Amino acid sequence: MYKNFYSLERNPFEITPDPSFLFPTGRHNEALAALYYGVRRRKGFVVLTGEVGTGKTLLLRCLLQLLKQSPDVACAYIFNSLLSPLEFLQYIAGDLGIAGASSNKGELLGQIARYVIARGQKKLTTVLVVDEAHHLSPEILEEIRLLTNLETAEQKLVQILLVGQPELDEKLDSANLRQLKQRIALRSHLVPLNPEETQGYIQRRLQLAGCPGPASLFPPETIAAVYQHSHGLPRLINTVCENALIAAYARQMRSVSPDIIDDIARDFRLGVQTPKSGKKDQGGDEADLRKAAKTLLTLYASLQAQQSRAEDLMPLRVTEQ
């Protein structure tokens, strides 16, 4: 809609993770290098965490794109972690192309083990990538631990990458998963962009989209407003900037102004803080209960007064008739 108006060849702020739009900050480069190194050097178990919208899935897409260029790598990519242990293993077998996968869990584990061992004997690499891994149940995490037992004296036969929100770290810190935690070879954590990186991120996306003047379309004061509302989260930056371009186009403005960014932020309620826990402290609960009780008593008294006035008027109306 706005591409012709701003001389763009493509939409610069699509939400879909597109590897061609990767903005290589130092932290993102380190994380991608750790994932790739962990696979190619067969380190066995690698963990990547980061808050919602920091670019974890985009990094995974970049990694998978790199791995597809290597004919010696077979990869199972699981993005739905809300599975039963049997469904989880069946998904792995299907993604790896294991023919005649059994519906019996024990037999299925044996088939996966034989497949992995056969590839290992040929010096081939087998990779299991799990996105949204913070949703994994303890039972599936235990299955993953058992898969890490597939190894030779020199190296691991299955390279496992777990990617998820910080809750994944909390799960791995639990006492019943300490054996799995001790097998982690590499760990990385993504953080939001800082103000300078946010400016570079926006300008790079505009340049890749063919924008002839990124600095004039999104001037520094506008980018500062984007950072203020998005807190440097790439997904939110994309959402705000995409809607800002639509709004600016509707007004036939050649440059996106800070007030447009403020309007978009209000529309998306970006200033509303989400509580980290559904539980309140006891004092807060008691105060809320007292306030609610007082409101109900006031309402009840008002209704009683209205009813009383209505009853007082009834005889008068009868007399008038």
C-alpha positions in Angstrom: 0.0 0.0 0.0 2.7 2.5 1.0 5.6 0.9 -1.0 5.2 3.1 -4.1 4.7 6.2 -2.1 8.0 5.7 -0.2 9.9 4.1 -3.2 10.2 0.8 -1.4 10.8 -2.6 -3.1 9.4 -4.6 -0.2 7.8 -4.2 3.2 10.7 -3.4 5.6 9.0 -4.4 8.8 7.3 -7.7 8.3 6.7 -9.7 11.5 7.7 -13.0 9.8 11.3 -14.0 10.8 13.2 -13.5 7.5 16.9 -14.4 7.6 17.7 -11.8 5.0 16.7 -9.1 7.5 19.0 -10.3 10.3 20.6 -7.3 12.0 24.0 -8.6 13.3 24.5 -7.1 16.7 27.4 -8.4 18.7 25.1 -10.5 21.0 23.2 -11.9 18.0 26.4 -12.8 16.2 27.8 -14.5 19.3 24.5 -16.5 19.8 24.4 -17.6 16.1 28.1 -18.6 16.3 27.5 -20.6 19.5 24.6 -22.5 17.8 26.6 -23.2 14.7 29.8 -24.1 16.5 27.9 -26.4 18.8 26.5 -28.3 15.9 29.6 -28.5 13.7 31.9 -29.4 16.6 29.3 -31.9 18.0 29.2 -30.4 21.4 26.0 -32.2 22.2 23.7 -29.8 24.1 23.3 -26.0 23.5 20.8 -23.6 25.0 19.6 -20.2 23.8 17.3 -18.1 25.8 15.9 -14.6 25.5 12.8 -12.5 26.2 9.8 -12.5 23.9 10.5 -10.7 20.7 14.3 -10.6 21.0 14.9 -12.5 17.7 15.4 -16.1 18.8 13.3 -17.7 16.0 15.0 -15.5 13.4 18.4 -16.8 14.6 17.1 -20.3 14.3 15.9 -19.7 10.7 19.4 -18.3 9.9 21.0 -21.4 11.5 18.7 -23.8 9.6 19.5 -22.0 6.4 23.2 -22.5 7.1 22.8 -26.2 8.0 20.8 -26.9 4.8 23.8 -26.0 2.8 25.7 -28.9 4.5 24.9 -32.3 2.9 26.2 -34.1 6.0 23.6 -32.6 8.3 20.1 -34.1 9.0 17.9 -31.9 11.2 14.6 -32.3 13.0 13.0 -28.9 13.9 10.2 -28.9 16.5 8.3 -25.7 17.0 5.3 -27.2 18.8 6.6 -28.2 22.3 3.1 -29.0 23.7 3.4 -32.7 22.8 3.3 -35.9 24.7 6.6 -37.9 24.9 5.4 -40.3 22.3 4.3 -37.5 19.9 7.6 -35.8 20.5 9.6 -38.9 19.4 7.2 -39.5 16.5 7.8 -35.9 15.3 11.6 -36.4 15.5 11.4 -39.6 13.5 9.1 -38.1 10.9 11.3 -35.0 10.4 14.4 -37.1 10.1 12.7 -39.3 7.5 13.0 -42.6 9.5 10.8 -45.0 7.5 8.3 -47.2 9.2 8.4 -45.4 12.6 6.8 -47.5 15.3 3.8 -46.3 17.5 5.4 -48.1 20.4 7.6 -45.8 22.5 10.3 -48.3 23.3 10.6 -49.5 19.7 10.6 -45.9 18.4 13.5 -45.0 20.7 15.4 -48.0 19.3 14.7 -46.9 15.7 15.9 -43.4 16.5 19.0 -44.7 18.3 19.9 -47.0 15.4 19.4 -44.2 12.9 21.7 -41.8 14.8 24.4 -44.4 15.4 24.5 -45.4 11.7 24.9 -41.7 10.8 27.6 -41.3 13.4 29.6 -44.2 12.0 29.6 -42.4 8.6 30.8 -39.2 10.3 27.4 -37.5 9.6 25.7 -35.0 11.9 22.2 -35.4 13.4 20.6 -32.3 14.9 17.4 -31.8 17.0 16.2 -28.2 17.3 13.4 -27.4 19.7 11.9 -23.9 19.6 9.6 -22.6 22.4 11.4 -25.1 24.7 10.2 -23.3 27.8 6.9 -25.1 27.3 8.5 -28.6 27.4 7.1 -30.9 30.1 9.5 -32.6 32.6 8.7 -35.9 30.8 9.9 -34.7 27.4 13.0 -33.0 29.0 13.8 -36.5 30.4 13.5 -38.0 26.9 15.9 -35.4 25.7 18.3 -36.3 28.5 18.2 -39.9 27.3 18.9 -38.8 23.8 22.1 -37.1 25.0 23.3 -40.6 26.1 23.8 -41.5 22.5 27.6 -40.8 22.2 30.9 -42.4 21.4 34.1 -42.0 23.4 35.0 -38.9 21.4 31.7 -37.0 20.7 27.9 -36.8 21.0 25.9 -38.4 18.3 22.9 -36.1 18.6 23.3 -32.3 18.7 20.4 -30.8 20.7 19.5 -27.1 20.6 16.9 -25.9 23.0 15.6 -22.4 22.4 13.1 -20.6 24.6 12.2 -17.8 27.0 14.0 -17.3 30.3 11.6 -19.7 32.0 13.6 -22.4 30.2 16.6 -21.5 32.5 14.3 -21.8 35.5 13.2 -25.3 34.4 16.8 -26.4 33.8 17.8 -25.1 37.3 15.3 -27.5 38.9 16.8 -30.3 41.0 15.2 -33.1 39.0 16.9 -31.9 35.8 20.3 -31.3 37.2 21.7 -34.2 35.1 20.5 -32.5 32.0 21.8 -29.1 33.1 25.3 -30.5 33.7 25.4 -31.7 30.0 25.0 -28.2 28.6 28.1 -27.4 26.6 27.2 -23.8 25.4 24.7 -21.2 26.6 23.7 -17.9 25.0 21.2 -15.2 26.0 19.6 -12.6 23.8 18.8 -9.1 25.2 16.9 -6.2 23.6 18.6 -3.7 21.4 20.1 -0.5 22.9 19.2 2.9 21.3 22.2 2.9 18.9 21.3 -0.7 17.8 17.7 0.3 17.4 18.7 3.1 15.0 20.9 0.7 13.0 18.2 -1.9 13.0 15.6 0.4 11.5 17.9 1.9 9.0 19.2 -1.5 7.8 15.7 -2.8 7.2 14.8 0.3 5.3 17.9 0.0 3.2 17.3 -3.7 2.4 13.8 -2.7 1.4 15.2 -0.2 -1.1 14.5 3.0 0.7 16.4 5.9 -0.9 16.6 8.0 2.3 16.2 6.0 5.5 17.3 8.9 7.7 14.7 11.2 6.2 11.8 8.7 6.4 12.6 7.8 10.1 14.6 10.8 11.5 16.5 10.5 14.8 13.8 11.9 17.0 11.3 9.4 15.5 13.7 6.5 16.2 14.1 7.7 19.7 10.3 7.5 20.2 10.3 4.0 18.7 13.0 2.9 21.2 11.1 4.5 24.1 7.9 2.5 23.4 9.4 -0.7 22.1 12.3 -0.9 24.7 14.5 -2.3 21.9 12.5 -5.5 21.3 12.8 -6.2 17.5 9.3 -7.6 17.2 7.8 -4.5 18.8 10.0 -2.3 16.7 8.6 -4.0 13.6 5.0 -3.6 14.7 5.4 0.0 15.6 7.3 1.0 12.4 5.0 -1.0 10.1 1.9 0.7 11.5 3.7 4.1 11.5 4.3 3.8 7.8 0.7 3.1 7.2 -0.4 6.0 9.3 2.1 8.4 7.6 1.0 7.2 4.2 -2.6 7.9 5.1 -1.7 11.5 5.9 0.5 11.7 2.8 3.5 12.5 5.0 7.0 12.0 3.5 8.5 11.6 7.0 7.3 9.7 10.0 7.0 12.0 13.0 7.4 11.2 16.7 3.7 12.0 17.3 2.7 9.2 14.9 4.8 6.8 16.9 3.2 7.9 20.1 -0.3 7.4 18.6 0.7 3.8 17.5 2.0 3.1 21.0 -1.3 4.2 22.5 -3.3 2.1 20.1 -1.2 -1.0 20.9 -1.3 -0.2 24.7 2.5 -0.4 24.9 2.5 1.6 28.0 0.4 -1.0 29.9 2.6 -3.1 32.1 1.9 -6.8 32.3 2.3 -8.2 35.8 5.1 -10.8 36.1 2.9 -12.9 38.4 -0.8 -13.5 38.7 -0.4 -13.4 42.5 -0.7 -10.3 44.6 0.8 -9.8 48.0 -1.6 -10.3 50.9 -1.8 -6.6 51.8 -2.8 -5.8 48.2 -5.5 -8.4 48.3 -7.0 -7.1 51.6 -7.0 -3.5 50.4 -8.8 -4.6 47.2 -11.4 -6.5 49.2 -12.0 -3.6 51.5 -12.4 -1.3 48.6 -14.8 -3.7 46.8 -16.8 -4.1 50.0 -17.1 -0.4 50.5 -18.3 0.1 46.9 -20.9 -2.6 47.3 -22.2 -1.2 50.6 -22.5 2.3 49.0 -24.3 0.8 46.0 -26.6 -1.1 48.3 -27.4 1.9 50.4 -28.2 3.9 47.3 -30.6 1.2 46.0 -32.3 1.1 49.4 -32.8 4.8 49.4 -34.2 4.8 45.9 -36.6 2.0 46.9 -37.7 3.9 50.0 -38.4 7.0 48.0 -40.4 5.0 45.5 -42.5 3.5 48.3 -43.2 6.9 49.8 -44.6 8.2 46.4 -46.9 5.3 45.8 -49.8 6.5 48.1 -49.6 10.0 46.6 -50.1 8.6 43.1 -53.1 6.6 44.2 -54.7 9.7 45.9 -54.2 11.7 42.7 -56.1 9.1 40.7 
